[in-house]
Amino acid sequence: DVFGDLTIASAMIDRIVHHADVISLKGNSYRLKQHQSAATTTH
């Protein structure tokens, strides 16, 4: 979403992490879930 085009994003990542494996994760963010639960908790 940030780069707008999957091909361009893949090329940029490939240049940055030349010999690394890219793992794409799908699903809900645990950080977002914790943030939302903390926002609803009263202190």
Phi and psi in radians as a Rosetta constraint file:
Dihedral C 1 N 2 CA 2 C 2 CIRCULARHARMONIC -1.211 0.35
Dihedral N 2 CA 2 C 2 N 3 CIRCULARHARMONIC -0.744 0.35
Dihedral C 2 N 3 CA 3 C 3 CIRCULARHARMONIC -1.581 0.35
Dihedral N 3 CA 3 C 3 N 4 CIRCULARHARMONIC -0.279 0.35
Dihedral C 3 N 4 CA 4 C 4 CIRCULARHARMONIC 1.484 0.35
Dihedral N 4 CA 4 C 4 N 5 CIRCULARHARMONIC -0.501 0.35
Dihedral C 4 N 5 CA 5 C 5 CIRCULARHARMONIC -2.328 0.35
Dihedral N 5 CA 5 C 5 N 6 CIRCULARHARMONIC 2.198 0.35
Dihedral C 5 N 6 CA 6 C 6 CIRCULARHARMONIC -1.085 0.35
Dihedral N 6 CA 6 C 6 N 7 CIRCULARHARMONIC -0.655 0.35
Dihedral C 6 N 7 CA 7 C 7 CIRCULARHARMONIC -1.141 0.35
Dihedral N 7 CA 7 C 7 N 8 CIRCULARHARMONIC -0.771 0.35
Dihedral C 7 N 8 CA 8 C 8 CIRCULARHARMONIC -1.160 0.35
Dihedral N 8 CA 8 C 8 N 9 CIRCULARHARMONIC -0.741 0.35
Dihedral C 8 N 9 CA 9 C 9 CIRCULARHARMONIC -1.079 0.35
Dihedral N 9 CA 9 C 9 N 10 CIRCULARHARMONIC -0.741 0.35
Dihedral C 9 N 10 CA 10 C 10 CIRCULARHARMONIC -1.122 0.35
Dihedral N 10 CA 10 C 10 N 11 CIRCULARHARMONIC -0.709 0.35
Dihedral C 10 N 11 CA 11 C 11 CIRCULARHARMONIC -1.134 0.35
Dihedral N 11 CA 11 C 11 N 12 CIRCULARHARMONIC -0.714 0.35
Dihedral C 11 N 12 CA 12 C 12 CIRCULARHARMONIC -1.155 0.35
Dihedral N 12 CA 12 C 12 N 13 CIRCULARHARMONIC -0.755 0.35
Dihedral C 12 N 13 CA 13 C 13 CIRCULARHARMONIC -1.115 0.35
Dihedral N 13 CA 13 C 13 N 14 CIRCULARHARMONIC -0.692 0.35
Dihedral C 13 N 14 CA 14 C 14 CIRCULARHARMONIC -1.058 0.35
Dihedral N 14 CA 14 C 14 N 15 CIRCULARHARMONIC -0.679 0.35
Dihedral C 14 N 15 CA 15 C 15 CIRCULARHARMONIC -1.261 0.35
Dihedral N 15 CA 15 C 15 N 16 CIRCULARHARMONIC -0.575 0.35
Dihedral C 15 N 16 CA 16 C 16 CIRCULARHARMONIC -1.328 0.35
Dihedral N 16 CA 16 C 16 N 17 CIRCULARHARMONIC -0.805 0.35
Dihedral C 16 N 17 CA 17 C 17 CIRCULARHARMONIC -1.976 0.35
Dihedral N 17 CA 17 C 17 N 18 CIRCULARHARMONIC 1.218 0.35
Dihedral C 17 N 18 CA 18 C 18 CIRCULARHARMONIC -0.922 0.35
Dihedral N 18 CA 18 C 18 N 19 CIRCULARHARMONIC -0.836 0.35
Dihedral C 18 N 19 CA 19 C 19 CIRCULARHARMONIC -1.958 0.35
Dihedral N 19 CA 19 C 19 N 20 CIRCULARHARMONIC 0.530 0.35
Dihedral C 19 N 20 CA 20 C 20 CIRCULARHARMONIC -1.940 0.35
Dihedral N 20 CA 20 C 20 N 21 CIRCULARHARMONIC 2.821 0.35
Dihedral C 20 N 21 CA 21 C 21 CIRCULARHARMONIC -1.732 0.35
Dihedral N 21 CA 21 C 21 N 22 CIRCULARHARMONIC 2.359 0.35
Dihedral C 21 N 22 CA 22 C 22 CIRCULARHARMONIC -1.727 0.35
Dihedral N 22 CA 22 C 22 N 23 CIRCULARHARMONIC 2.192 0.35
Dihedral C 22 N 23 CA 23 C 23 CIRCULARHARMONIC -1.932 0.35
Dihedral N 23 CA 23 C 23 N 24 CIRCULARHARMONIC 2.116 0.35
Dihedral C 23 N 24 CA 24 C 24 CIRCULARHARMONIC -1.684 0.35
Dihedral N 24 CA 24 C 24 N 25 CIRCULARHARMONIC 2.134 0.35
Dihedral C 24 N 25 CA 25 C 25 CIRCULARHARMONIC -1.822 0.35
Dihedral N 25 CA 25 C 25 N 26 CIRCULARHARMONIC 2.448 0.35
Dihedral C 25 N 26 CA 26 C 26 CIRCULARHARMONIC -2.155 0.35
Dihedral N 26 CA 26 C 26 N 27 CIRCULARHARMONIC 2.687 0.35
Dihedral C 26 N 27 CA 27 C 27 CIRCULARHARMONIC 2.110 0.35
Dihedral N 27 CA 27 C 27 N 28 CIRCULARHARMONIC -3.086 0.35
Dihedral C 27 N 28 CA 28 C 28 CIRCULARHARMONIC -1.333 0.35
Dihedral N 28 CA 28 C 28 N 29 CIRCULARHARMONIC 2.547 0.35
Dihedral C 28 N 29 CA 29 C 29 CIRCULARHARMONIC -1.355 0.35
Dihedral N 29 CA 29 C 29 N 30 CIRCULARHARMONIC 2.281 0.35
Dihedral C 29 N 30 CA 30 C 30 CIRCULARHARMONIC -1.195 0.35
Dihedral N 30 CA 30 C 30 N 31 CIRCULARHARMONIC -0.620 0.35
Dihedral C 30 N 31 CA 31 C 31 CIRCULARHARMONIC -1.123 0.35
Dihedral N 31 CA 31 C 31 N 32 CIRCULARHARMONIC -0.722 0.35
Dihedral C 31 N 32 CA 32 C 32 CIRCULARHARMONIC -1.138 0.35
Dihedral N 32 CA 32 C 32 N 33 CIRCULARHARMONIC -0.695 0.35
Dihedral C 32 N 33 CA 33 C 33 CIRCULARHARMONIC -1.093 0.35
Dihedral N 33 CA 33 C 33 N 34 CIRCULARHARMONIC -0.762 0.35
Dihedral C 33 N 34 CA 34 C 34 CIRCULARHARMONIC -1.144 0.35
Dihedral N 34 CA 34 C 34 N 35 CIRCULARHARMONIC -0.676 0.35
Dihedral C 34 N 35 CA 35 C 35 CIRCULARHARMONIC -1.122 0.35
Dihedral N 35 CA 35 C 35 N 36 CIRCULARHARMONIC -0.746 0.35
Dihedral C 35 N 36 CA 36 C 36 CIRCULARHARMONIC -1.169 0.35
Dihedral N 36 CA 36 C 36 N 37 CIRCULARHARMONIC -0.697 0.35
Dihedral C 36 N 37 CA 37 C 37 CIRCULARHARMONIC -1.220 0.35
Dihedral N 37 CA 37 C 37 N 38 CIRCULARHARMONIC -0.578 0.35
Dihedral C 37 N 38 CA 38 C 38 CIRCULARHARMONIC -1.222 0.35
Dihedral N 38 CA 38 C 38 N 39 CIRCULARHARMONIC -0.574 0.35
Dihedral C 38 N 39 CA 39 C 39 CIRCULARHARMONIC -1.237 0.35
Dihedral N 39 CA 39 C 39 N 40 CIRCULARHARMONIC -0.516 0.35
Dihedral C 39 N 40 CA 40 C 40 CIRCULARHARMONIC -1.540 0.35
Dihedral N 40 CA 40 C 40 N 41 CIRCULARHARMONIC -0.247 0.35
Dihedral C 40 N 41 CA 41 C 41 CIRCULARHARMONIC -1.395 0.35
Dihedral N 41 CA 41 C 41 N 42 CIRCULARHARMONIC 2.315 0.35
Dihedral C 41 N 42 CA 42 C 42 CIRCULARHARMONIC -1.576 0.35
Dihedral N 42 CA 42 C 42 N 43 CIRCULARHARMONIC 2.614 0.35
